[in-house]
Amino acid sequence: MPLAMNREVFITCAVTGSGGTQDKSPHVPRSPAQIAESAIAAAKAGAAVVHCHVRDPESGKPSRDPALYRELTERIRDSATDVVLNLTAGMGGDLLFDGTENMNRMSPRSDMAGAAARVAHVVECRPEICTLDCGTMNFAEADYVMVNTPGMLRDMASRMIAAGVRIEIEAFDTGHLWFAKQLASEGTIPDPVLVQLCMGVPWGAPDDLNTFLAMVNNVPADWHWSAFSIGRNQMAYAAAAVLAGGNVRVGLEDNLWLDKGVLATNAQLVERAASIIINMGARLLTPAEVRAKLKLEKRAPLAK
């Protein structure tokens, strides 16, 4: 593919995620107040978009409690810092089994919910963007299956659109892009289409450059896209995404480290990515510019 570097880049900060990282770094935020504080700091450091999950404030375990999302949303919108809010809708499709001889019933450790429950917080909080994981996939963490059937994805997408929320497709492999293109062709996902290329997540697309370029080459030319890799390759992928024509995602959801032996904050990761982007000769887009590009509606604070 010819080099088509992106000269106007927006950074998304994935603030906390839903992985089991809460006890691996003191900087992984747990409560809505902590998540909002970290998101706001990331925005001040140069992130135009913050992608947020919520966690149980006590245990730090992932949650999909709408009340926690509402508090988080209120805190970010009530702040004096402008940032585009992107909420996950990936929870509620976690299928686990109790060993390989009990495959006829799911484990009680599973978290399986219907479409209405999976998007309840999106409908209530109405973020500018929410995510849609466009496929089913084996996850290495806890040996579970992330379940997203075609019917479920169509149902969730229709509810997101009815709420006036822009969908960010999460593509963990080329087949997810294939199905996303089908949804876009049906009009289930309307223009402008936004996709996040999720690289290096076991067992999705590995983060070697050949696979990355295969993913990039499967993104339609008129779509907007961003990319990330997890762990030590996070910053390398900031550069790779810009060189390949895309935007950048960093944050503690994907990587806990700033340097070897040095735990990062979200703001530090954004600052490092911003430095890479600017030194490559590109410009960082503001939240207002991202709204114009993606045709987003800035939301007022939620009614108390």
N, C-alpha and C positions, 0 to 999 in steps of 0.2 A: 504494500500500500504506500502511496506517496505520503511524505511528511506534511501534515496539516496542523501545525501547532495552534493551539487556542491562545489568543492574545488577550482575551477578556474572560477571566476565570472566577467562578464563585466557589467558596469553600463551605462544605457542610461539616459540622462537628457532631459526631455520634457520641452523645454525652455519657451514657452509662450502660446501655445494652441490657440483655437478659441472661448473659452467661454467668457462670459461677465465679466471678472475679471479685465479689464484694469483700472477701477476706484476703485478697492478694495485694491490695494497695489501699492505703488510707485515703487516697485521692478519689476513689470510686464513690460517687455520691449515692446516698440511699433515700433520704426523705425528699418529699417534693421541694422543700426549702433548699436543701443542698443541691438537688438537681438543677433547680432554677438558678441558684447562685453560680453554679459551674457553667451553665448555658450562657448566662449573661456575661461572665468573664470571657468565655470563648468568643462571643459576639464582639466584645470590646477589643479582642486580639485580632479580629479580622474575619471571623466566620459570618457569612451572610445568612446561613441556614443552621438551625440546631435540630437534630433528630433525637427524639426523646422517648425512652421507655420510662416506666416507674417501677419502684421496688418497695417491698415491705420496709417501712422505716426502721423496724427493730432488727429483723433478721437479715435484711439486704437481699432476700430472695425475690426473683421477678414476680410482678403482680400485674393484673389487668383490672384493678379496682377503679371504676370511673371516678370515685371521689378523689383518689390520689391524682388522677389526670386533671381533674378540674382544678385542684389546688395548684398544681404545677402550671397549668395554663394561666390561671389568674395571676400568679406571681410573675410570670414572664411578661404578660401583657400589661400589668400594672407598673412595670419598671420603666425607667426613663430610657432604656436601651432598645433601639429598634433591631429586630431580628425576625426572620421568617421562621415560623414554627412548623415543624414536621413531626407528627406523632406516628409511632409504630402501630400497625394493625396485625402484627405477626404472631401475637399470643393466641392461645386457644386451639392450636392445631398440633399439640405435642403428644404423640402416640408412643407409649412404652409397653413392653411385655415383660412378664416375670419369667425370664429364661426362655430357652429355645424349644422347650417341650410343652409350653402353655400358650401357643400362638392362636388359640381359638377364643381368647378373651384378653382384653387390654388390661394392663396393670392399673391399680388405683392411683399410681403415681402419675398417670396420664393427665393431661389438661386438654380436654376436647370440648369445644363449645360450638354452638350454631352461629350462623352468619350474623344474626342480630346482636348476639352477645359479643362477638369478636369486634364489632364496629361500634358498640354502644358509646364508648368514650369519644369516638370520632364524631358521631352524630351530635352528641351533647356539646363538645368543646369546639367543634368546627375549626380545626387548624387549617392553615393555608395549604398544607400538603400532608398526606398520610401514605404509608407504604403498603404495597400489595406484593407478597412473595409469590411469584408466578410459577410455582411448581412444587411438587412433592420431592423430598430429598432425605437421604440418610444423614444424620448428624453424628459426628464422633462423640461429642460431649454427651455423656449419660446414655449412649447407645439408644437413641430414639429416632423416630421418623417425624419429620416436619410434614404434616399432611395438608395439602392444598389441592383439592380436586377441581377439575374444570367447572363443575356446577357451583361449588363453593366460591370460587374466584369470581365468577360472573355475578353471583348474588351479592358478595361483598362489594364489588366494584360498583354495582348499581346503587347501593346504599350510600357509598362514598360520594358518588356524583350527585345524587339527590340532595345530599347535605352541602353541596357547593364546595367540595374539597378536591384539589388537584391530586391525582394519583401519581406516586413515584413507584414504578415497577422495580422490584428487587429481583435481579437475575443472577442465580448462582451457577448456571450452566447454560450451554447453548440451547437446550430444549426449552428452557424457561423463556428465552428470547423468542423462540419459534412460536410458543403459545401466546406470548404478549403481542406479537404481530397479528396473530389471529384475533385477539380481543380488540386491538386497534382497528383492524379492517372491518369488524362488526359494528364499530362505533361504541362498544362497551367502555373502552378507554378513549376519551375524546382528545383532540389536539388542544394545545401542544403536549406531546407525549414526553415524559421524563422517565429515564431509566437509570438505575444504579447497578453497575457491574461489580459483583461481590466476588473477589478473587481470593483463593487460598483458604477457603473455609472447608474443612474436611466434612463430607466427601462430595464437594461440588467441583467447580472448575479450579484446577491448580493455578498458581500464580506465575508460571513461567511465561515468558513473553510471547511465545508462539500461541499459547492458548488465549492469552490476553488479546492479541491481535485478531484471533478468530472471533472472539466475543465482539470486539470493536467493529469488525467487518460485517457482523450480523445486525448491527444497529442501523436502522434506516437513516438516510442522510438528513431528513428533516426532524429527527428526534433530538432532544437534548439529553446528554448523558454525563454521568460522573462515574468514578471508579475508586476502589480502595483495595488494599490487601491487608491481611492481619499480621500482627507481630512485627518482626524485625524489618519486613519489607514495606512497612507503611509509608515511609518517606520516599523510598525509591519509586513507589507507585504514584506518589504525588507528581513527581517529575514525568513518569511514563504517561500518566493520564493527560497532562498538559501537552506533551509532545504528540500524542495521538489525536488531539483535538477535543479533549473532554474537560470536565471539571473534577474537583478534588474532594475526597472525604477523608478526614482523620478523626481521632478521638479515642477515648478510653474504652468504648465498646469494642474496638478492634485491636488496640495495642496499649499496654500499660507503661511502656518504657520510653524515655527521652534519649538516653544513651545507655551503654552497658552499665548495669548496676545503679542507674538513676531512674527512679520512678517519676513519671510525668504527671502534670495536671493537664486538663483539657486546653486551657489557655496556652500553655507551653507548646503543646502539639500544634495548635493553630498557628502560633507565632513561627514555629519552625517551618511549617508548610508554606506560610505566607512569604517567608524569606526565600524559599526555593522558587516559588512562582515568580516573585518580583525579580529575582536575580536571573531568571530565564528570559526576562524581557516582557512578561505579561503584566496585566493590570488586574487588581482585585475588584470584583463587582460589589456594589453595596446592596443591602436588602431591597431598597427601592428599585434598583436596576434589575435585580432578580425577579421582583414582582412584575415589572414591565415585560421582561423576556418571557416569563412563564404564564403571564396573564392571571396573576394571583390577586385576590382581594384581601387587603389588609383588614384584619378583624379588630373591632373595638373590644375593650375589656368585657368579660362576661358580666351579665347582670347579677348583682349580689342577691 
